[in-house]
Amino acid sequence: MSRAIFLCLACCFFLTASLHSCRVSAQPAILAAAETPEKYLHLLKNKRIGIFANHTATVGKEHLVDVLKRNNINIVAIFAPEHGFRGDMDAGQKFDTAIDPQTGIKIVSLYGKKRRPEAADLKDIDIMVFDIQDVGVRFYTYISSLEEYMLSAIEFDKPLVILDRPNPNGFYVDGPVLEKPFRSFIGMQPVPVVYGMTIGEYGKMLLGEKWLDSSILSKKKKNFSLTVVPCSGYTHQSKYKLPVAPSPNLPDMTSIYLYPSTCFFEGTALNEGRGTDKAFQVFGHPDLPKTMYAYTPVSRPGAANPKLLNQLCYGWNLSGTPESALQKINGQLQLKWLLEAYRLFPEKKDFFLKSSTLNPAPTGLFFNKLAGNAALMAQIKNGTSEAAIRKSWQPALDKFKSIRKKYLIYP
């Protein structure tokens, strides 16, 4: 090869590499709506604000509430969901309305018997804001909180601004679609377990499909204002890493990616990893084979009384799985661990938790509330293959996808 040809090829190589590098560096950063205050501060100026938020409502390293206060936005009340405003409470832990010691602002609890703001909570508020980091899974209760918050905005004729955030599981849609008889706070609408929408897109769908309480919708003023402030640089192919853990038992991206599949263990006799630092990454039971991974759930912040407390459990440890592998796995909801756990469990009649309520019907079983139907439990008991179970989901999934695409903000 002549020196001239070699130099020409070398130049072409370095030029191609340089162009590739430019394309990579030119990719826009993904920013949550709250991180672009120029898009929404003008909506809030000279207004009295009620904001639904928790510790995930960040602007860089600051909390949104601090940013708003610095910009002279008058925050009258903070409304807090499950896990509280500071995000440090156990799942299911109820808490009372109080004054936030760091800001001096009133915090109104919207988790427990009171799920949405009442007239008295909103009488001094001009505009309602919602900013919560969701994880894109139906039984994660923040979309239910959004629905209740929207209902109050409609009923009491208050404009609502949703500051959107990327969905870390927004790159796929899968799982059983919830059937109406199985509605609960961990699943209120006919959507699959993984619905592939940001919380802003989901809010648009609730309103557009008229899925909200009809008795409240009938009161809706024609000029009811729902504004979704979009994220920047986000698409439904993005693999967005959360800057803040969204709740105590989703400590990192491994738990967040596995959560849609392993949360089903909450409806079984197995411990789902609560009481460890790897919630939803490890799961097991004392009666599973002792050759399996061993661990002991203990009382810890965010899981004061986990299932099988202080009992040696045997099961699976998925921690350490590379994120790229988890993203590939999460192209679809995984049932393999659930099916194998049932196969190995010695007392099949005790595998699924019994109803703790006065409702012994299938709709009262926690596993069925997670699944959104009674079919999945029956399929597991009958030894139905994963492929056949997945095939049974497809008609409802196809119907949902056709609805979903009408409300997508991002490509």
KEKE-3310 file (N, C-alpha, C; in steps of 0.2 Angstrom, whole numbers, plus 5000, padded with zeros to 4 digits):
npx = (5004:5003:5011:5003:4990:4988:4988:4977:4966:4968:4965:4951:4946:4948:4941:4928:4927:4927:4916:4906:4908:4904:4891:4886:4889:4881:4868:4853:4852:4842:4829:4819:4803:4802:4815:4816:4812:4808:4798:4787:4786:4780:4766:4763:4766:4761:4751:4742:4748:4745:4754:4757:4768:4784:4800:4806:4804:4814:4825:4839:4850:4842:4826:4810:4801:4809:4815:4804:4800:4811:4809:4799:4786:4771:4768:4755:4750:4757:4754:4754:4760:4759:4772:4776:4780:4794:4798:4802:4794:4787:4780:4763:4761:4752:4750:4748:4741:4752:4765:4778:4794:4806:4802:4791:4779:4762:4758:4748:4741:4738:4736:4729:4714:4709:4710:4711:4712:4701:4687:4690:4703:4707:4702:4710:4718:4724:4729:4734:4747:4757:4770:4778:4790:4787:4787:4782:4773:4759:4754:4761:4758:4757:4751:4738:4736:4738:4726:4716:4719:4717:4703:4699:4704:4695:4682:4682:4685:4699:4713:4725:4742:4754:4770:4780:4789:4802:4799:4806:4804:4798:4800:4793:4778:4768:4761:4746:4731:4721:4706:4689:4682:4692:4697:4707:4716:4729:4728:4718:4713:4709:4723:4739:4751:4764:4764:4770:4770:4773:4769:4762:4757:4749:4740:4733:4727:4718:4709:4705:4700:4689:4689:4689:4680:4663:4653:4660:4665:4654:4652:4662:4669:4668:4679:4689:4706:4720:4736:4751:4767:4781:4794:4811:4821:4818:4813:4802:4811:4821:4833:4831:4839:4835:4838:4836:4831:4815:4807:4808:4810:4814:4828:4838:4842:4842:4832:4821:4820:4817:4806:4792:4790:4794:4787:4775:4777:4773:4760:4761:4767:4780:4794:4798:4810:4809:4816:4828:4843:4841:4828:4815:4825:4830:4822:4812:4809:4807:4804:4808:4820:4835:4847:4847:4850:4853:4846:4841:4827:4826:4821:4821:4824:4811:4805:4799:4793:4795:4789:4791:4800:4816:4818:4826:4828:4826:4830:4830:4843:4845:4853:4866:4865:4869:4864:4861:4858:4846:4838:4836:4829:4818:4811:4800:4787:4792:4789:4795:4802:4791:4783:4792:4795:4782:4782:4792:4787:4782:4770:4757:4744:4746:4753:4749:4743:4730:4714:4714:4704:4686:4681:4681:4681:4688:4691:4695:4708:4725:4735:4728:4723:4735:4738:4727:4717:4708:4713:4727:4732:4725:4730:4743:4742:4736:4747:4750:4759:4772:4772:4759:4752:4756:4751:4737:4736:4737:4726:4719:4730:4733:4722:4723:4735:4732:4724:4733:4742:4736:4738:4752:4765:4778:4790)
npy = (4994:5011:5025:5037:5032:5026:5036:5043:5034:5034:5047:5047:5037:5044:5055:5050:5044:5056:5062:5053:5055:5068:5067:5059:5067:5077:5073:5078:5083:5074:5082:5084:5092:5101:5106:5115:5130:5141:5137:5136:5145:5157:5154:5152:5164:5177:5169:5159:5144:5126:5112:5096:5085:5076:5070:5068:5078:5087:5099:5099:5098:5104:5106:5107:5115:5124:5130:5137:5145:5153:5160:5168:5163:5159:5147:5139:5127:5110:5094:5078:5061:5043:5037:5049:5067:5069:5056:5045:5036:5020:5008:5010:5016:5026:5044:5060:5076:5090:5103:5107:5105:5111:5120:5127:5126:5121:5103:5092:5077:5065:5051:5037:5037:5049:5053:5063:5081:5092:5103:5113:5112:5118:5131:5143:5142:5145:5139:5122:5111:5097:5087:5073:5059:5046:5028:5021:5009:5000:4997:5005:5018:5031:5036:5033:5042:5054:5053:5055:5068:5075:5074:5082:5094:5096:5096:5107:5117:5121:5126:5115:5110:5099:5095:5087:5071:5060:5043:5029:5016:5017:5012:5001:4991:4981:4966:4960:4968:4978:4972:4979:4974:4972:4984:4995:5005:5002:5000:5007:5009:5003:4998:4990:4981:4987:5002:5011:5026:5043:5052:5064:5061:5050:5057:5065:5055:5050:5060:5062:5050:5049:5042:5046:5048:5048:5056:5066:5071:5076:5088:5096:5111:5119:5126:5119:5118:5109:5108:5101:5102:5098:5086:5088:5082:5069:5053:5038:5028:5031:5027:5031:5036:5037:5051:5052:5041:5034:5029:5021:5007:5006:5007:5008:5008:4994:4988:4996:4992:4978:4978:4978:4965:4957:4962:4955:4946:4951:4947:4935:4921:4923:4932:4948:4955:4966:4973:4971:4977:4976:4977:4969:4964:4953:4938:4926:4912:4903:4889:4885:4877:4873:4875:4886:4904:4912:4923:4935:4944:4959:4972:4988:5005:5011:4998:4993:4982:4969:4956:4939:4942:4942:4929:4915:4915:4907:4908:4918:4929:4943:4954:4963:4960:4966:4983:4984:4971:4970:4980:4973:4962:4968:4971:4964:4959:4949:4932:4921:4919:4919:4908:4898:4899:4895:4882:4876:4878:4870:4868:4871:4877:4887:4896:4908:4923:4924:4932:4947:4954:4957:4952:4938:4934:4932:4945:4951:4946:4950:4947:4946:4959:4965:4959:4962:4954:4938:4928:4926:4920:4908:4903:4901:4891:4881:4877:4883:4888:4900:4906:4904:4911:4924:4925:4926:4939:4947:4952:4962:4970:4975:4983:4992:4999:5005:5015:5022:5028:5039:5049:5051:5061:5061:5055)
npz = (5000:4995:5003:5001:4999:5011:5020:5016:5018:5032:5036:5032:5041:5054:5052:5051:5063:5071:5067:5071:5085:5087:5084:5094:5106:5102:5106:5113:5130:5143:5151:5165:5166:5176:5177:5167:5170:5163:5155:5163:5174:5172:5171:5185:5191:5203:5208:5219:5225:5225:5227:5222:5227:5230:5237:5225:5216:5209:5204:5196:5209:5218:5227:5220:5226:5234:5223:5217:5228:5229:5217:5220:5221:5227:5238:5244:5250:5251:5244:5249:5244:5245:5255:5259:5260:5261:5256:5264:5271:5276:5264:5262:5274:5284:5286:5295:5291:5292:5297:5286:5292:5286:5277:5282:5276:5274:5275:5267:5269:5257:5257:5262:5271:5266:5250:5240:5237:5247:5247:5257:5257:5246:5245:5246:5235:5219:5208:5203:5205:5199:5202:5202:5202:5193:5190:5180:5181:5184:5197:5205:5215:5211:5199:5202:5212:5205:5197:5207:5211:5199:5199:5209:5205:5194:5200:5208:5200:5197:5188:5182:5182:5175:5178:5169:5169:5164:5160:5167:5164:5151:5139:5134:5132:5142:5149:5159:5156:5166:5173:5176:5188:5197:5201:5211:5223:5219:5206:5195:5182:5165:5161:5155:5166:5163:5155:5147:5146:5150:5165:5162:5149:5153:5161:5151:5144:5154:5155:5141:5137:5146:5158:5171:5186:5183:5189:5194:5182:5176:5181:5176:5170:5154:5151:5158:5163:5158:5159:5152:5155:5145:5145:5140:5127:5128:5123:5119:5117:5126:5139:5153:5168:5184:5195:5208:5221:5219:5229:5246:5244:5231:5227:5217:5199:5196:5204:5200:5186:5188:5195:5189:5186:5197:5208:5209:5218:5230:5232:5236:5246:5247:5252:5245:5245:5252:5267:5265:5257:5244:5238:5228:5220:5226:5231:5241:5251:5267:5265:5252:5241:5250:5244:5236:5234:5250:5262:5274:5279:5287:5300:5294:5288:5279:5278:5290:5295:5287:5276:5282:5292:5300:5297:5289:5272:5256:5239:5225:5218:5210:5209:5203:5190:5174:5169:5155:5152:5160:5154:5142:5146:5150:5139:5139:5151:5164:5168:5172:5185:5194:5190:5192:5205:5210:5206:5213:5226:5241:5248:5239:5241:5249:5243:5237:5244:5256:5257:5266:5270:5271:5260:5252:5239:5222:5219:5230:5233:5235:5226:5214:5213:5210:5198:5191:5187:5188:5181:5179:5191:5191:5179:5183:5193:5185:5178:5166:5152:5150:5138:5133:5142:5140:5127:5130:5134:5124:5115:5123:5126:5113:5110:5120:5116:5105:5110:5118:5109:5105:5114:5116:5119:5116:5104)
capx = (5000:5007:5010:4997:4983:4987:4986:4970:4962:4968:4961:4944:4945:4948:4935:4922:4926:4926:4908:4902:4909:4900:4884:4885:4889:4876:4862:4851:4851:4835:4828:4812:4799:4804:4822:4816:4807:4806:4792:4781:4785:4775:4760:4762:4767:4755:4745:4742:4749:4745:4758:4757:4775:4788:4807:4808:4802:4820:4828:4846:4851:4837:4819:4806:4798:4814:4816:4798:4800:4816:4806:4793:4780:4767:4765:4750:4750:4760:4750:4759:4757:4762:4779:4776:4783:4801:4799:4805:4790:4785:4774:4756:4761:4748:4753:4744:4743:4757:4769:4785:4799:4811:4799:4786:4772:4757:4758:4741:4742:4733:4737:4725:4707:4709:4715:4711:4710:4694:4685:4693:4711:4708:4699:4714:4723:4722:4731:4736:4753:4758:4776:4780:4793:4784:4791:4778:4771:4752:4753:4765:4752:4757:4746:4731:4736:4737:4719:4712:4721:4714:4696:4698:4704:4689:4677:4683:4687:4705:4718:4730:4748:4758:4777:4781:4795:4803:4797:4812:4801:4793:4802:4789:4771:4767:4757:4739:4727:4717:4698:4686:4680:4698:4700:4709:4721:4735:4726:4711:4711:4711:4730:4743:4756:4769:4759:4774:4768:4775:4763:4759:4753:4744:4735:4730:4723:4713:4704:4703:4695:4684:4690:4688:4673:4658:4649:4664:4666:4648:4653:4668:4668:4670:4686:4694:4713:4725:4743:4756:4774:4784:4801:4816:4826:4815:4808:4800:4817:4826:4834:4832:4841:4833:4843:4834:4827:4808:4804:4813:4811:4816:4834:4842:4839:4841:4825:4816:4819:4814:4799:4786:4790:4795:4782:4770:4778:4770:4754:4762:4770:4787:4797:4800:4816:4809:4820:4835:4845:4840:4821:4813:4830:4830:4815:4813:4805:4811:4802:4811:4826:4841:4853:4846:4852:4850:4846:4836:4824:4826:4818:4826:4820:4807:4803:4800:4790:4794:4786:4795:4805:4821:4818:4831:4824:4830:4827:4834:4847:4846:4857:4872:4863:4870:4858:4860:4854:4840:4834:4834:4824:4812:4807:4793:4787:4795:4785:4798:4803:4785:4781:4797:4794:4776:4783:4796:4784:4780:4763:4754:4738:4748:4758:4745:4741:4723:4712:4714:4698:4680:4680:4684:4680:4694:4693:4698:4715:4730:4738:4723:4723:4741:4738:4721:4712:4709:4715:4734:4732:4722:4735:4749:4740:4735:4753:4750:4766:4773:4770:4752:4749:4757:4746:4731:4736:4738:4720:4718:4736:4733:4717:4726:4741:4728:4721:4739:4746:4732:4740:4759:4768:4785:4791)
capy = (5000:5017:5030:5042:5029:5024:5043:5045:5030:5036:5053:5045:5034:5049:5060:5046:5044:5062:5064:5049:5058:5074:5065:5057:5073:5082:5071:5082:5080:5073:5086:5084:5099:5106:5108:5121:5134:5146:5135:5136:5150:5162:5151:5152:5171:5180:5165:5155:5137:5120:5107:5089:5083:5073:5071:5067:5084:5090:5104:5098:5096:5107:5104:5111:5120:5129:5134:5141:5150:5158:5164:5172:5159:5159:5140:5139:5120:5104:5088:5072:5054:5037:5038:5056:5072:5068:5050:5041:5032:5013:5007:5009:5019:5032:5050:5065:5083:5093:5108:5104:5109:5114:5126:5130:5126:5115:5097:5089:5070:5062:5044:5034:5038:5055:5052:5069:5088:5094:5111:5117:5112:5122:5137:5148:5140:5147:5134:5116:5109:5090:5085:5067:5055:5039:5022:5018:5003:5001:4996:5010:5021:5038:5037:5034:5049:5059:5053:5058:5075:5078:5074:5088:5100:5097:5097:5113:5122:5124:5124:5110:5110:5093:5095:5080:5068:5054:5036:5024:5010:5020:5010:4995:4991:4974:4963:4959:4974:4977:4972:4983:4972:4972:4991:4997:5011:5000:4999:5010:5010:4997:4998:4985:4983:4992:5005:5015:5033:5047:5054:5069:5057:5047:5062:5067:5049:5049:5065:5061:5044:5050:5037:5049:5047:5052:5060:5072:5074:5079:5095:5099:5117:5118:5129:5116:5119:5104:5110:5097:5105:5092:5085:5090:5077:5062:5049:5032:5024:5033:5023:5037:5034:5042:5055:5051:5035:5036:5027:5018:5000:5006:5010:5010:5006:4987:4987:4999:4988:4972:4979:4976:4957:4954:4965:4950:4942:4954:4944:4928:4920:4924:4939:4951:4958:4971:4971:4970:4983:4974:4975:4967:4961:4946:4936:4919:4909:4898:4882:4884:4873:4876:4876:4892:4910:4913:4929:4936:4951:4962:4978:4993:5011:5010:4992:4991:4975:4965:4949:4934:4946:4938:4922:4914:4913:4904:4910:4921:4935:4946:4960:4963:4960:4973:4987:4983:4965:4971:4983:4968:4958:4972:4972:4961:4958:4942:4928:4915:4918:4918:4901:4893:4899:4891:4875:4874:4879:4863:4869:4875:4880:4892:4900:4915:4926:4924:4939:4950:4959:4954:4950:4932:4933:4933:4952:4953:4943:4955:4945:4947:4966:4967:4956:4966:4949:4932:4923:4924:4915:4902:4900:4898:4885:4875:4875:4886:4890:4908:4908:4904:4916:4930:4926:4928:4946:4951:4956:4968:4974:4978:4988:4998:5002:5009:5021:5025:5032:5045:5054:5052:5068:5060:5050)
capz = (5000:4995:5008:5000:5000:5018:5023:5014:5022:5039:5037:5032:5047:5059:5050:5052:5071:5073:5065:5076:5092:5087:5084:5101:5110:5101:5108:5119:5137:5145:5156:5167:5165:5182:5176:5162:5173:5158:5152:5167:5180:5170:5173:5192:5194:5206:5209:5225:5222:5229:5224:5224:5226:5236:5237:5218:5213:5210:5199:5198:5216:5223:5227:5216:5231:5235:5217:5217:5233:5227:5212:5223:5219:5233:5239:5250:5252:5248:5245:5249:5242:5248:5257:5262:5256:5261:5253:5269:5275:5273:5259:5265:5280:5284:5290:5296:5289:5297:5294:5285:5297:5282:5273:5285:5272:5277:5271:5267:5267:5252:5257:5268:5269:5261:5244:5236:5241:5248:5245:5262:5256:5239:5245:5245:5230:5212:5203:5206:5201:5200:5200:5205:5198:5192:5187:5174:5183:5186:5204:5209:5216:5210:5194:5206:5216:5200:5195:5212:5211:5194:5200:5213:5200:5190:5204:5211:5195:5197:5183:5184:5178:5177:5176:5167:5170:5160:5163:5166:5160:5146:5132:5132:5135:5142:5155:5159:5157:5172:5172:5180:5195:5201:5203:5218:5223:5216:5199:5194:5175:5161:5157:5157:5171:5160:5151:5142:5146:5156:5169:5158:5144:5156:5163:5145:5143:5159:5153:5134:5137:5150:5162:5177:5189:5178:5193:5194:5175:5174:5184:5173:5166:5148:5151:5163:5160:5160:5155:5153:5153:5143:5146:5135:5125:5130:5118:5122:5117:5131:5145:5158:5174:5189:5199:5215:5222:5220:5236:5250:5242:5224:5229:5211:5193:5195:5207:5195:5180:5190:5199:5186:5186:5204:5213:5210:5224:5236:5233:5238:5253:5247:5253:5239:5245:5258:5273:5263:5253:5237:5237:5221:5217:5229:5234:5243:5257:5271:5262:5246:5242:5254:5239:5233:5238:5256:5265:5280:5279:5294:5300:5291:5286:5273:5278:5297:5297:5281:5276:5285:5296:5304:5295:5284:5266:5251:5233:5220:5219:5203:5210:5200:5183:5171:5167:5148:5152:5162:5149:5137:5149:5151:5133:5141:5158:5165:5173:5173:5192:5197:5188:5195:5213:5212:5205:5219:5233:5243:5249:5234:5243:5254:5239:5236:5251:5257:5258:5273:5270:5272:5253:5251:5232:5219:5218:5237:5234:5234:5220:5209:5212:5206:5191:5188:5185:5192:5176:5180:5196:5188:5174:5186:5196:5180:5174:5159:5150:5150:5131:5132:5147:5136:5121:5132:5136:5117:5112:5127:5125:5106:5111:5124:5112:5100:5114:5121:5104:5104:5119:5117:5118:5114:5099)
cpx = (5004:5006:5004:4991:4982:4985:4979:4965:4962:4964:4953:4942:4944:4942:4928:4921:4924:4918:4904:4902:4904:4893:4882:4884:4884:4869:4860:4850:4844:4834:4820:4809:4802:4811:4822:4811:4805:4800:4786:4780:4780:4768:4758:4763:4761:4749:4747:4742:4748:4749:4758:4764:4778:4795:4810:4807:4808:4821:4835:4846:4846:4830:4815:4803:4803:4815:4810:4798:4805:4814:4800:4786:4777:4764:4761:4750:4754:4755:4755:4756:4760:4769:4781:4780:4791:4803:4803:4801:4789:4780:4768:4756:4757:4751:4748:4746:4747:4760:4776:4790:4804:4808:4794:4779:4768:4758:4751:4742:4736:4734:4734:4718:4705:4713:4715:4709:4703:4693:4689:4701:4712:4706:4703:4720:4720:4724:4735:4742:4754:4765:4779:4784:4790:4789:4788:4775:4764:4751:4757:4760:4752:4752:4739:4731:4735:4729:4715:4713:4717:4706:4695:4699:4698:4683:4677:4685:4693:4710:4723:4736:4752:4765:4779:4788:4796:4801:4803:4810:4797:4795:4798:4783:4770:4763:4750:4736:4722:4709:4695:4684:4686:4701:4701:4714:4728:4733:4719:4709:4713:4717:4734:4748:4761:4765:4763:4772:4771:4768:4759:4754:4748:4738:4730:4725:4717:4707:4701:4698:4689:4683:4689:4681:4668:4654:4653:4665:4660:4648:4658:4665:4671:4677:4691:4701:4717:4731:4748:4763:4778:4791:4805:4820:4824:4812:4807:4805:4822:4827:4836:4834:4839:4838:4842:4830:4820:4804:4809:4815:4812:4823:4838:4839:4838:4834:4820:4815:4815:4807:4793:4785:4790:4790:4776:4771:4775:4763:4755:4765:4777:4788:4799:4806:4815:4812:4827:4837:4844:4833:4819:4819:4832:4823:4816:4808:4808:4810:4805:4818:4832:4847:4853:4850:4849:4851:4840:4834:4824:4823:4823:4821:4817:4803:4803:4797:4789:4791:4792:4801:4809:4821:4822:4827:4829:4827:4832:4838:4849:4850:4863:4871:4865:4864:4856:4856:4847:4835:4831:4829:4818:4809:4800:4793:4788:4791:4789:4800:4797:4783:4786:4796:4787:4778:4787:4793:4781:4772:4759:4748:4740:4752:4755:4742:4733:4721:4712:4708:4692:4677:4684:4684:4687:4696:4696:4705:4720:4733:4734:4723:4730:4741:4732:4716:4713:4712:4723:4735:4730:4727:4741:4747:4739:4741:4754:4757:4766:4770:4763:4749:4750:4752:4739:4730:4735:4732:4719:4724:4736:4727:4720:4731:4737:4725:4727:4742:4742:4735:4748:4761:4775:4786:4793)
cpy = (5006:5021:5035:5038:5028:5031:5045:5041:5032:5042:5051:5042:5039:5054:5056:5046:5050:5064:5060:5052:5064:5072:5063:5062:5078:5080:5075:5079:5079:5077:5085:5091:5104:5109:5114:5126:5140:5144:5135:5141:5155:5160:5152:5159:5174:5176:5161:5148:5132:5115:5100:5086:5079:5074:5071:5073:5089:5094:5104:5095:5099:5104:5109:5117:5125:5133:5139:5147:5155:5163:5168:5169:5158:5152:5140:5132:5115:5098:5082:5065:5049:5039:5045:5061:5071:5061:5045:5036:5025:5013:5006:5012:5026:5038:5055:5072:5087:5099:5105:5109:5113:5120:5130:5130:5120:5109:5094:5082:5068:5054:5041:5035:5044:5054:5058:5076:5089:5101:5115:5118:5117:5129:5143:5147:5142:5142:5128:5113:5101:5089:5079:5062:5048:5034:5018:5011:5004:5001:5000:5016:5029:5040:5037:5040:5055:5059:5057:5066:5079:5079:5081:5094:5102:5099:5104:5119:5125:5122:5119:5110:5104:5095:5088:5077:5062:5048:5031:5018:5012:5017:5003:4995:4983:4972:4963:4966:4973:4977:4976:4981:4972:4979:4992:5003:5008:4998:5001:5010:5004:4998:4992:4986:4988:4996:5010:5022:5037:5049:5059:5066:5054:5051:5064:5061:5049:5054:5064:5055:5044:5044:5039:5048:5052:5057:5067:5076:5078:5087:5099:5105:5116:5121:5126:5116:5113:5106:5105:5100:5099:5092:5087:5084:5070:5059:5042:5026:5026:5028:5028:5034:5039:5045:5054:5045:5037:5034:5022:5011:5000:5010:5012:5007:4998:4985:4990:4995:4981:4973:4977:4969:4954:4957:4960:4946:4945:4951:4937:4927:4921:4931:4942:4956:4964:4968:4969:4977:4982:4972:4974:4964:4954:4944:4928:4918:4904:4890:4881:4880:4876:4877:4882:4898:4911:4920:4930:4943:4953:4969:4984:4999:5010:5003:4989:4984:4971:4958:4944:4937:4941:4931:4921:4911:4911:4906:4913:4928:4938:4952:4958:4961:4966:4976:4985:4976:4966:4975:4978:4964:4961:4974:4969:4960:4950:4938:4922:4913:4916:4910:4896:4893:4895:4884:4872:4874:4872:4863:4874:4879:4886:4897:4908:4917:4926:4931:4941:4954:4954:4951:4944:4930:4934:4940:4955:4950:4948:4953:4947:4955:4968:4965:4960:4961:4943:4927:4921:4919:4908:4899:4897:4891:4879:4873:4878:4889:4898:4910:4909:4909:4923:4931:4928:4935:4950:4955:4963:4973:4978:4984:4994:5002:5007:5016:5025:5030:5038:5051:5054:5059:5067:5055:5043)
cpz = (5000:5001:5007:5001:5007:5022:5022:5018:5030:5040:5037:5038:5053:5058:5052:5060:5074:5073:5070:5083:5092:5087:5091:5106:5109:5103:5114:5125:5139:5151:5158:5166:5170:5181:5170:5165:5168:5155:5156:5173:5178:5171:5180:5195:5197:5207:5216:5223:5227:5225:5226:5222:5232:5234:5230:5214:5213:5203:5200:5205:5221:5222:5223:5221:5233:5229:5216:5222:5231:5221:5214:5221:5226:5234:5245:5253:5248:5250:5244:5248:5247:5249:5259:5258:5255:5258:5258:5273:5272:5268:5263:5272:5280:5288:5290:5292:5294:5293:5293:5288:5292:5279:5276:5281:5275:5272:5272:5265:5263:5252:5263:5266:5265:5255:5239:5240:5241:5247:5250:5260:5250:5239:5244:5240:5223:5207:5206:5202:5204:5198:5204:5200:5198:5189:5181:5175:5186:5193:5208:5209:5214:5204:5197:5209:5211:5198:5200:5212:5205:5195:5204:5209:5196:5194:5206:5207:5196:5191:5186:5179:5180:5174:5175:5168:5166:5164:5162:5163:5154:5139:5130:5135:5136:5149:5154:5160:5162:5170:5178:5187:5199:5202:5210:5218:5219:5208:5198:5187:5171:5157:5159:5163:5169:5155:5146:5141:5151:5160:5166:5153:5147:5159:5157:5143:5147:5157:5146:5134:5142:5155:5170:5180:5185:5182:5194:5187:5173:5176:5180:5169:5159:5147:5156:5160:5163:5156:5157:5150:5151:5145:5140:5133:5126:5124:5122:5120:5122:5136:5150:5165:5179:5194:5206:5216:5223:5226:5239:5247:5234:5224:5223:5205:5192:5198:5203:5189:5182:5193:5195:5186:5193:5209:5214:5216:5230:5237:5234:5245:5253:5249:5247:5239:5250:5264:5271:5259:5245:5236:5230:5217:5220:5231:5236:5249:5260:5268:5255:5247:5245:5250:5236:5237:5244:5259:5270:5280:5287:5294:5298:5289:5279:5273:5286:5299:5290:5282:5278:5288:5300:5302:5289:5278:5261:5244:5228:5222:5212:5203:5206:5192:5180:5169:5160:5148:5154:5158:5143:5139:5149:5144:5134:5148:5159:5170:5175:5181:5196:5196:5191:5202:5214:5211:5210:5226:5235:5244:5245:5236:5247:5250:5239:5243:5251:5258:5265:5274:5271:5265:5251:5243:5229:5219:5225:5238:5231:5227:5214:5208:5208:5199:5187:5185:5189:5187:5177:5185:5194:5183:5178:5190:5192:5177:5167:5158:5149:5143:5130:5137:5143:5130:5123:5133:5129:5115:5116:5126:5118:5107:5115:5120:5107:5104:5116:5115:5103:5108:5120:5115:5115:5109:5102)
residu = (MET:SER:ARG:ALA:ILE:PHE:LEU:CYS:LEU:ALA:CYS:CYS:PHE:PHE:LEU:THR:ALA:SER:LEU:HIS:SER:CYS:ARG:VAL:SER:ALA:GLN:PRO:ALA:ILE:LEU:ALA:ALA:ALA:GLU:THR:PRO:GLU:LYS:TYR:LEU:HIS:LEU:LEU:LYS:ASN:LYS:ARG:ILE:GLY:ILE:PHE:ALA:ASN:HIS:THR:ALA:THR:VAL:GLY:LYS:GLU:HIS:LEU:VAL:ASP:VAL:LEU:LYS:ARG:ASN:ASN:ILE:ASN:ILE:VAL:ALA:ILE:PHE:ALA:PRO:GLU:HIS:GLY:PHE:ARG:GLY:ASP:MET:ASP:ALA:GLY:GLN:LYS:PHE:ASP:THR:ALA:ILE:ASP:PRO:GLN:THR:GLY:ILE:LYS:ILE:VAL:SER:LEU:TYR:GLY:LYS:LYS:ARG:ARG:PRO:GLU:ALA:ALA:ASP:LEU:LYS:ASP:ILE:ASP:ILE:MET:VAL:PHE:ASP:ILE:GLN:ASP:VAL:GLY:VAL:ARG:PHE:TYR:THR:TYR:ILE:SER:SER:LEU:GLU:GLU:TYR:MET:LEU:SER:ALA:ILE:GLU:PHE:ASP:LYS:PRO:LEU:VAL:ILE:LEU:ASP:ARG:PRO:ASN:PRO:ASN:GLY:PHE:TYR:VAL:ASP:GLY:PRO:VAL:LEU:GLU:LYS:PRO:PHE:ARG:SER:PHE:ILE:GLY:MET:GLN:PRO:VAL:PRO:VAL:VAL:TYR:GLY:MET:THR:ILE:GLY:GLU:TYR:GLY:LYS:MET:LEU:LEU:GLY:GLU:LYS:TRP:LEU:ASP:SER:SER:ILE:LEU:SER:LYS:LYS:LYS:LYS:ASN:PHE:SER:LEU:THR:VAL:VAL:PRO:CYS:SER:GLY:TYR:THR:HIS:GLN:SER:LYS:TYR:LYS:LEU:PRO:VAL:ALA:PRO:SER:PRO:ASN:LEU:PRO:ASP:MET:THR:SER:ILE:TYR:LEU:TYR:PRO:SER:THR:CYS:PHE:PHE:GLU:GLY:THR:ALA:LEU:ASN:GLU:GLY:ARG:GLY:THR:ASP:LYS:ALA:PHE:GLN:VAL:PHE:GLY:HIS:PRO:ASP:LEU:PRO:LYS:THR:MET:TYR:ALA:TYR:THR:PRO:VAL:SER:ARG:PRO:GLY:ALA:ALA:ASN:PRO:LYS:LEU:LEU:ASN:GLN:LEU:CYS:TYR:GLY:TRP:ASN:LEU:SER:GLY:THR:PRO:GLU:SER:ALA:LEU:GLN:LYS:ILE:ASN:GLY:GLN:LEU:GLN:LEU:LYS:TRP:LEU:LEU:GLU:ALA:TYR:ARG:LEU:PHE:PRO:GLU:LYS:LYS:ASP:PHE:PHE:LEU:LYS:SER:SER:THR:LEU:ASN:PRO:ALA:PRO:THR:GLY:LEU:PHE:PHE:ASN:LYS:LEU:ALA:GLY:ASN:ALA:ALA:LEU:MET:ALA:GLN:ILE:LYS:ASN:GLY:THR:SER:GLU:ALA:ALA:ILE:ARG:LYS:SER:TRP:GLN:PRO:ALA:LEU:ASP:LYS:PHE:LYS:SER:ILE:ARG:LYS:LYS:TYR:LEU:ILE:TYR:PRO)
# end
